[in-house]
Amino acid sequence: VNEELAAAVADLNGIEGDILAANEEKIRLEGEYKLACEQYDTSAGGVEELLNEEQILNGRIEKIKADSIAAREKVEELTKSIAEKEKSLEAVSGDRESLAAVREELSAVAEQIRLEILGYEKDIESAEDNMRRLNILKGSHSDRMAELDSEIEAFKNKNIWLLKDIESLRASADELRQQNSDAKENID
């Protein structure tokens, strides 16, 4: 009977050690789960910021394109105006110096508008480059979020398994305690 009691006590001690180890593993997994959740939240926030920036850049591109179209129309208008004024000046006075001065002035304005158009086109290229960069970042954030979702699910499953294992170990420990108690009663 003493041997049975000693064996039962040893089994009980072993199970209690297993319970402690399982509880430590559960605590470690809960920490990893919390970290994965925080990383997931950070990635989700990053994707939202990228989407907002994408909207802003799309709006900016549309405005720049509209400004570019307006500038082209103004160039066409000024070119027509130059031609009309040249005809007018030739008809009225034939004064070549006056005509040359007006032509230079209108040409300078037209050149300035062409430079503005060039600037708008550069702005469009820059905004489109930013959009491509944002799309790449958005894709990588989405991939990371899927990876974190997978890790979180794995942590949940392992936690469920550990809880079941702990319950099983507790039941075994209770059974061994009962056997130990019964063995002590038999000895007495």
TORRODREN-997456 format. One record per residue: x, y, z of N, C-alpha, C in turn; residue number from 1. Coordinates in Angstrom, 2 decimals. Layout:
N
REC      nx      ny      nz     cax     cay     caz      cx      cy      cz pos
REC       X       Y       Z       X       Y       Z       X       Y       Z NUM
...
// end
This chain:
188
REC      nx      ny      nz     cax     cay     caz      cx      cy      cz pos
REC    0.84   -1.18    0.00    0.00    0.00    0.00    0.89    1.25    0.00   1
REC    1.99    1.19    0.79    2.90    2.35    0.81    3.50    2.60   -0.56   2
REC    3.77    1.51   -1.26    4.33    1.66   -2.60    3.31    2.30   -3.53   3
REC    2.07    1.88   -3.40    1.01    2.47   -4.23    0.86    3.95   -3.90   4
REC    0.92    4.25   -2.60    0.80    5.64   -2.17    1.96    6.46   -2.73   5
REC    3.16    5.93   -2.65    4.34    6.64   -3.16    4.22    6.82   -4.67   6
REC    3.73    5.80   -5.38    3.57    5.89   -6.84    2.51    6.94   -7.17   7
REC    1.43    6.95   -6.39    0.36    7.92   -6.64    0.86    9.34   -6.40   8
REC    1.65    9.53   -5.31    2.21   10.85   -5.01    3.16   11.28   -6.12   9
REC    3.97   10.36   -6.61    4.91   10.67   -7.71    4.13   11.05   -8.97  10
REC    3.08   10.30   -9.28    2.25   10.62  -10.45    1.60   11.99  -10.28  11
REC    1.11   12.26   -9.06    0.48   13.55   -8.78    1.48   14.68   -8.97  12
REC    2.69   14.50   -8.44    3.74   15.53   -8.61    4.08   15.74  -10.08  13
REC    4.13   14.65  -10.83    4.42   14.74  -12.26    3.33   15.51  -13.00  14
REC    2.09   15.22  -12.66    0.97   15.91  -13.32    0.97   17.38  -12.94  15
REC    1.24   17.68  -11.66    1.29   19.09  -11.26    2.40   19.82  -12.01  16
REC    3.53   19.15  -12.25    4.62   19.74  -13.04    4.16   19.98  -14.48  17
REC    3.40   19.02  -15.05    2.88   19.19  -16.41    1.90   20.36  -16.47  18
REC    1.08   20.50  -15.41    0.13   21.63  -15.37    0.89   22.95  -15.35  19
REC    1.94   23.03  -14.53    2.74   24.26  -14.48    3.36   24.57  -15.84  20
REC    3.90   23.55  -16.49    4.52   23.74  -17.81    3.47   24.19  -18.82  21
REC    2.28   23.59  -18.76    1.21   23.96  -19.70    0.76   25.40  -19.43  22
REC    0.68   25.80  -18.17    0.30   27.18  -17.84    1.35   28.17  -18.34  23
REC    2.63   27.81  -18.20    3.70   28.69  -18.72    3.61   28.82  -20.23  24
REC    3.35   27.71  -20.90    3.20   27.73  -22.37    1.99   28.59  -22.76  25
REC    0.91   28.47  -21.98   -0.29   29.28  -22.25    0.04   30.76  -22.11  26
REC    0.75   31.15  -21.08    1.12   32.56  -20.86    2.00   33.05  -22.01  27
REC    2.97   32.22  -22.44    3.84   32.61  -23.55    3.02   32.81  -24.83  28
REC    2.11   31.88  -25.09    1.28   31.98  -26.30    0.35   33.19  -26.24  29
REC   -0.18   33.50  -25.06   -1.02   34.69  -24.93   -0.23   35.95  -25.25  30
REC    1.04   35.98  -24.82    1.91   37.13  -25.14    2.15   37.23  -26.64  31
REC    2.43   36.10  -27.27    2.64   36.09  -28.73    1.36   36.49  -29.45  32
REC    0.23   36.01  -28.96   -1.06   36.36  -29.55   -1.30   37.87  -29.47  33
REC   -1.02   38.45  -28.30   -1.21   39.89  -28.12   -0.31   40.67  -29.07  34
REC    0.94   40.25  -29.20    1.88   40.91  -30.12    1.39   40.82  -31.56  35
REC    0.90   39.65  -31.96    0.39   39.47  -33.32   -0.82   40.38  -33.56  36
REC   -1.69   40.49  -32.56   -2.86   41.38  -32.69   -2.42   42.83  -32.85  37
REC   -1.42   43.24  -32.07   -0.93   44.62  -32.18   -0.32   44.87  -33.55  38
REC    0.45   43.90  -34.05    1.04   44.05  -35.38   -0.06   44.11  -36.44  39
REC   -1.10   43.33  -36.26   -2.22   43.35  -37.20   -2.87   44.73  -37.20  40
REC   -3.13   45.28  -36.02   -3.75   46.61  -35.92   -2.88   47.67  -36.58  41
REC   -1.56   47.57  -36.37   -0.64   48.54  -36.98   -0.69   48.44  -38.49  42
REC   -0.68   47.22  -39.02   -0.73   47.04  -40.47   -2.05   47.55  -41.03  43
REC   -3.14   47.28  -40.33   -4.45   47.74  -40.80   -4.47   49.28  -40.86  44
REC   -3.89   49.92  -39.85   -3.82   51.39  -39.84   -2.97   51.90  -40.99  45
REC   -1.88   51.18  -41.28   -1.00   51.59  -42.38   -1.72   51.51  -43.72  46
REC   -2.51   50.47  -43.91   -3.26   50.33  -45.16   -4.27   51.46  -45.29  47
REC   -4.93   51.80  -44.20   -5.91   52.89  -44.24   -5.25   54.22  -44.59  48
REC   -4.09   54.47  -44.01   -3.35   55.70  -44.33   -2.95   55.72  -45.79  49
REC   -2.51   54.59  -46.32   -2.12   54.51  -47.73   -3.32   54.76  -48.64  50
REC   -4.47   54.23  -48.27   -5.67   54.46  -49.09   -6.06   55.93  -49.08  51
REC   -5.95   56.59  -47.92   -6.25   58.03  -47.84   -5.28   58.83  -48.69  52
REC   -4.00   58.48  -48.61   -2.99   59.19  -49.41   -3.24   58.96  -50.90  53
REC   -3.69   57.75  -51.25   -4.00   57.45  -52.65   -5.13   58.34  -53.14  54
REC   -6.17   58.53  -52.32   -7.28   59.40  -52.71   -6.81   60.83  -52.91  55
REC   -5.97   61.31  -52.00   -5.46   62.68  -52.11   -4.67   62.84  -53.40  56
REC   -3.81   61.86  -53.70   -3.00   61.93  -54.92   -3.86   61.85  -56.18  57
REC   -4.91   61.02  -56.14   -5.82   60.95  -57.29   -6.48   62.31  -57.53  58
REC   -6.90   62.96  -56.47   -7.50   64.29  -56.59   -6.50   65.29  -57.16  59
REC   -5.27   65.20  -56.67   -4.23   66.12  -57.15   -3.94   65.89  -58.64  60
REC   -3.88   64.63  -59.04   -3.64   64.31  -60.46   -4.76   64.89  -61.32  61
REC   -5.99   64.71  -60.88   -7.13   65.24  -61.65   -7.06   66.76  -61.76  62
REC   -6.69   67.44  -60.68   -6.58   68.90  -60.71   -5.47   69.33  -61.65  63
REC   -4.34   68.63  -61.57   -3.20   68.98  -62.44   -3.56   68.75  -63.90  64
REC   -4.25   67.65  -64.19   -4.67   67.39  -65.57   -5.61   68.48  -66.06  65
REC   -6.55   68.89  -65.20   -7.48   69.96  -65.58   -6.73   71.26  -65.82  66
REC   -5.76   71.58  -64.95   -4.96   72.79  -65.13   -4.15   72.72  -66.43  67
REC   -3.64   71.54  -66.74   -2.86   71.35  -67.96   -3.73   71.58  -69.19  68
REC   -4.93   71.04  -69.16   -5.86   71.24  -70.29   -6.20   72.72  -70.44  69
REC   -6.45   73.37  -69.30   -6.77   74.81  -69.35   -5.59   75.60  -69.91  70
REC   -4.37   75.24  -69.53   -3.19   75.95  -70.02   -3.02   75.73  -71.52  71
REC   -3.27   74.54  -72.00   -3.18   74.27  -73.45   -4.21   75.10  -74.22  72
REC   -5.41   75.16  -73.66   -6.45   75.96  -74.31   -6.04   77.43  -74.36  73
REC   -5.40   77.90  -73.28   -4.96   79.29  -73.24   -3.86   79.53  -74.29  74
REC   -2.97   78.56  -74.46   -1.92   78.68  -75.49   -2.56   78.79  -76.87  75
REC   -3.55   77.92  -77.13   -4.24   77.98  -78.42   -4.92   79.33  -78.61  76
REC   -5.55   79.80  -77.56   -6.24   81.10  -77.61   -5.24   82.22  -77.89  77
REC   -4.10   82.18  -77.19   -3.08   83.22  -77.40   -2.47   83.13  -78.80  78
REC   -2.30   81.91  -79.29   -1.77   81.76  -80.65   -2.73   82.37  -81.66  79
REC   -4.00   82.12  -81.49   -5.01   82.74  -82.37   -4.98   84.25  -82.22  80
REC   -4.87   84.72  -80.98   -4.83   86.16  -80.73   -3.62   86.80  -81.40  81
REC   -2.48   86.10  -81.36   -1.27   86.61  -82.02   -1.52   86.76  -83.51  82
REC   -2.09   85.72  -84.09   -2.35   85.76  -85.54   -3.30   86.89  -85.89  83
REC   -4.36   87.07  -85.09   -5.32   88.14  -85.34   -4.68   89.52  -85.20  84
REC   -3.86   89.68  -84.15   -3.22   90.98  -83.93   -2.20   91.28  -85.03  85
REC   -1.53   90.24  -85.50   -0.58   90.45  -86.59   -1.32   90.96  -87.83  86
REC   -2.45   90.32  -88.13   -3.24   90.76  -89.29   -3.73   92.18  -89.08  87
REC   -4.20   92.47  -87.87   -4.70   93.81  -87.56   -3.61   94.84  -87.73  88
REC   -2.45   94.54  -87.16   -1.35   95.49  -87.22   -0.86   95.70  -88.65  89
REC   -0.81   94.65  -89.40   -0.38   94.78  -90.78   -1.37   95.64  -91.56  90
REC   -2.64   95.39  -91.31   -3.67   96.13  -92.03   -3.68   97.59  -91.62  91
REC   -3.52   97.88  -90.35   -3.65   99.25  -89.87   -2.40  100.07  -90.18  92
REC   -1.28   99.56  -89.82   -0.12  100.43  -89.94    1.03   99.86  -90.76  93
REC    1.18   98.62  -90.79    2.33   98.09  -91.50    3.62   98.37  -90.75  94
REC    3.48   98.83  -89.54    4.65   99.15  -88.73    5.25   97.86  -88.21  95
REC    6.37   97.46  -88.73    6.98   96.19  -88.37    7.53   96.19  -86.94  96
REC    8.01   97.31  -86.47    8.54   97.35  -85.10    7.43   97.10  -84.08  97
REC    6.33   97.72  -84.29    5.19   97.55  -83.39    4.70   96.10  -83.44  98
REC    4.64   95.58  -84.63    4.21   94.20  -84.81    5.19   93.25  -84.12  99
REC    6.48   93.50  -84.26    7.49   92.64  -83.64    7.38   92.71  -82.11 100
REC    7.13   93.89  -81.55    7.01   94.05  -80.10    5.82   93.25  -79.57 101
REC    4.69   93.36  -80.25    3.49   92.63  -79.82    3.74   91.12  -79.95 102
REC    4.37   90.73  -81.06    4.66   89.32  -81.28    5.57   88.79  -80.18 103
REC    6.60   89.55  -79.83    7.52   89.12  -78.75    6.78   88.99  -77.43 104
REC    5.94   89.96  -77.14    5.19   89.93  -75.88    4.29   88.70  -75.81 105
REC    3.56   88.45  -76.90    2.66   87.31  -76.92    3.44   85.99  -76.94 106
REC    4.57   85.98  -77.61    5.41   84.78  -77.63    5.95   84.49  -76.23 107
REC    6.33   85.53  -75.50    6.83   85.34  -74.13    5.73   84.74  -73.24 108
REC    4.51   85.26  -73.40    3.38   84.73  -72.61    3.13   83.27  -72.99 109
REC    3.16   83.00  -74.30    2.93   81.62  -74.75    4.03   80.70  -74.22 110
REC    5.29   81.16  -74.22    6.40   80.35  -73.71    6.23   80.09  -72.21 111
REC    5.80   81.10  -71.48    5.58   80.94  -70.04    4.49   79.89  -69.79 112
REC    3.46   79.92  -70.59    2.38   78.94  -70.44    2.89   77.55  -70.79 113
REC    3.72   77.43  -71.83    4.30   76.13  -72.18    5.14   75.58  -71.02 114
REC    5.89   76.47  -70.36    6.68   76.05  -69.20    5.78   75.57  -68.06 115
REC    4.66   76.27  -67.87    3.71   75.83  -66.84    3.15   74.45  -67.18 116
REC    2.85   74.23  -68.47    2.35   72.92  -68.90    3.39   71.86  -68.61 117
REC    4.65   72.16  -68.91    5.73   71.22  -68.64    5.80   70.90  -67.14 118
REC    5.66   71.95  -66.32    5.65   71.75  -64.86    4.48   70.86  -64.43 119
REC    3.30   71.09  -65.03    2.14   70.25  -64.70    2.40   68.80  -65.10 120
REC    3.00   68.60  -66.25    3.29   67.24  -66.69    4.26   66.56  -65.74 121
REC    5.26   67.31  -65.24    6.21   66.74  -64.27    5.47   66.38  -62.97 122
REC    4.56   67.28  -62.56    3.77   67.01  -61.35    2.93   65.74  -61.53 123
REC    2.36   65.55  -62.73    1.56   64.36  -63.00    2.43   63.12  -62.90 124
REC    3.63   63.17  -63.51    4.55   62.03  -63.45    4.91   61.71  -62.00 125
REC    5.20   62.75  -61.22    5.56   62.55  -59.81    4.40   61.92  -59.04 126
REC    3.20   62.42  -59.27    2.02   61.88  -58.57    1.77   60.43  -58.99 127
REC    1.96   60.13  -60.27    1.77   58.75  -60.73    2.82   57.83  -60.12 128
REC    4.07   58.32  -60.00    5.12   57.52  -59.33    4.72   57.24  -57.89 129
REC    4.22   58.27  -57.21    3.78   58.09  -55.82    2.64   57.07  -55.74 130
REC    1.74   57.09  -56.73    0.63   56.14  -56.75    1.17   54.72  -56.90 131
REC    2.14   54.53  -57.79    2.72   53.20  -57.97    3.38   52.73  -56.67 132
REC    4.11   53.65  -56.00    4.75   53.32  -54.73    3.71   52.95  -53.69 133
REC    2.62   53.70  -53.63    1.56   53.41  -52.66    0.91   52.06  -52.94 134
REC    0.71   51.74  -54.21    0.11   50.44  -54.55    1.01   49.30  -54.11 135
REC    2.33   49.48  -54.27    3.27   48.46  -53.83    3.19   48.30  -52.31 136
REC    3.20   49.44  -51.59    3.12   49.40  -50.12    1.80   48.78  -49.65 137
REC    0.72   49.14  -50.35   -0.58   48.63  -49.97   -0.60   47.10  -50.11 138
REC   -0.01   46.60  -51.19    0.06   45.15  -51.39    0.85   44.47  -50.29 139
REC    2.00   45.07  -49.91    2.82   44.42  -48.88    2.12   44.46  -47.52 140
REC    1.39   45.54  -47.24    0.64   45.60  -45.97   -0.47   44.55  -45.96 141
REC   -1.13   44.38  -47.10   -2.20   43.38  -47.17   -1.64   41.98  -46.96 142
REC   -0.48   41.70  -47.57    0.16   40.40  -47.37    0.50   40.18  -45.90 143
REC    1.05   41.19  -45.24    1.44   41.08  -43.83    0.20   40.85  -42.96 144
REC   -0.92   41.54  -43.30   -2.15   41.36  -42.53   -2.65   39.92  -42.66 145
REC   -2.57   39.33  -43.86   -3.00   37.95  -44.05   -2.09   37.01  -43.24 146
REC   -0.80   37.30  -43.24    0.15   36.48  -42.47   -0.17   36.56  -40.98 147
REC   -0.46   37.77  -40.50   -0.79   37.95  -39.08   -2.11   37.26  -38.73 148
REC   -3.09   37.32  -39.64   -4.35   36.61  -39.42   -4.08   35.12  -39.22 149
REC   -3.21   34.57  -40.05   -2.86   33.15  -39.97   -2.19   32.86  -38.63 150
REC   -1.25   33.71  -38.21   -0.57   33.50  -36.93   -1.55   33.56  -35.77 151
REC   -2.46   34.54  -35.82   -3.46   34.69  -34.75   -4.32   33.43  -34.66 152
REC   -4.74   32.91  -35.80   -5.57   31.71  -35.82   -4.80   30.52  -35.23 153
REC   -3.50   30.43  -35.57   -2.68   29.35  -35.02   -2.57   29.47  -33.50 154
REC   -2.37   30.71  -33.02   -2.29   30.92  -31.57   -3.60   30.53  -30.89 155
REC   -4.72   30.89  -31.50   -6.02   30.54  -30.91   -6.17   29.03  -30.82 156
REC   -5.82   28.34  -31.91   -5.95   26.88  -31.92   -5.04   26.24  -30.88 157
REC   -3.80   26.71  -30.78   -2.87   26.14  -29.80   -3.36   26.42  -28.39 158
REC   -3.93   27.61  -28.16   -4.47   27.97  -26.85   -5.62   27.04  -26.48 159
REC   -6.49   26.74  -27.44   -7.60   25.82  -27.18   -7.05   24.45  -26.81 160
REC   -6.06   23.99  -27.55   -5.43   22.70  -27.27   -4.83   22.68  -25.88 161
REC   -4.12   23.76  -25.51   -3.50   23.83  -24.19   -4.55   23.82  -23.08 162
REC   -5.65   24.55  -23.28   -6.71   24.56  -22.27   -7.28   23.16  -22.07 163
REC   -7.49   22.44  -23.18   -8.00   21.07  -23.06   -6.98   20.19  -22.35 164
REC   -5.70   20.35  -22.68   -4.64   19.56  -22.05   -4.57   19.86  -20.55 165
REC   -4.69   21.14  -20.18   -4.66   21.53  -18.76   -5.84   20.89  -18.03 166
REC   -7.01   20.92  -18.65   -8.19   20.33  -18.01   -7.99   18.82  -17.82 167
REC   -7.42   18.18  -18.83   -7.16   16.75  -18.73   -6.17   16.46  -17.61 168
REC   -5.11   17.28  -17.53   -4.11   17.09  -16.47   -4.71   17.34  -15.09 169
REC   -5.57   18.33  -14.99   -6.22   18.61  -13.70   -7.11   17.44  -13.28 170
REC   -7.83   16.88  -14.25   -8.69   15.73  -13.95   -7.84   14.56  -13.46 171
REC   -6.69   14.33  -14.13   -5.80   13.25  -13.71   -5.25   13.53  -12.32 172
REC   -4.91   14.79  -12.06   -4.38   15.16  -10.74   -5.44   14.93   -9.67 173
REC   -6.69   15.32   -9.97   -7.77   15.11   -9.00   -7.97   13.61   -8.74 174
REC   -7.88   12.83   -9.79   -8.05   11.38   -9.64   -6.93   10.80   -8.78 175
REC   -5.68   11.26   -9.03   -4.56   10.77   -8.23   -4.67   11.22   -6.78 176
REC   -5.15   12.43   -6.57   -5.35   12.90   -5.19   -6.37   12.01   -4.48 177
REC   -7.43   11.66   -5.20   -8.46   10.80   -4.62   -7.87    9.43   -4.30 178
REC   -7.06    8.89   -5.23   -6.42    7.58   -5.00   -5.48    7.68   -3.79 179
REC   -4.75    8.80   -3.71   -3.83    9.02   -2.60   -4.61    9.05   -1.29 180
REC   -5.73    9.76   -1.30   -6.56    9.88   -0.11   -7.11    8.48    0.28 181
REC   -7.56    7.73   -0.73   -8.08    6.39   -0.47   -6.99    5.49    0.10 182
REC   -5.78    5.61   -0.47   -4.67    4.78    0.00   -4.33    5.12    1.45 183
REC   -4.39    6.41    1.80   -4.09    6.81    3.20   -5.15    6.23    4.12 184
REC   -6.40    6.25    3.69   -7.48    5.71    4.52   -7.30    4.20    4.72 185
REC   -6.86    3.52    3.66   -6.64    2.06    3.76   -5.49    1.76    4.73 186
REC   -4.47    2.64    4.72   -3.31    2.43    5.60   -3.75    2.64    7.05 187
REC   -4.57    3.62    7.27   -5.00    3.92    8.63   -5.96    2.87    9.07 188
// end
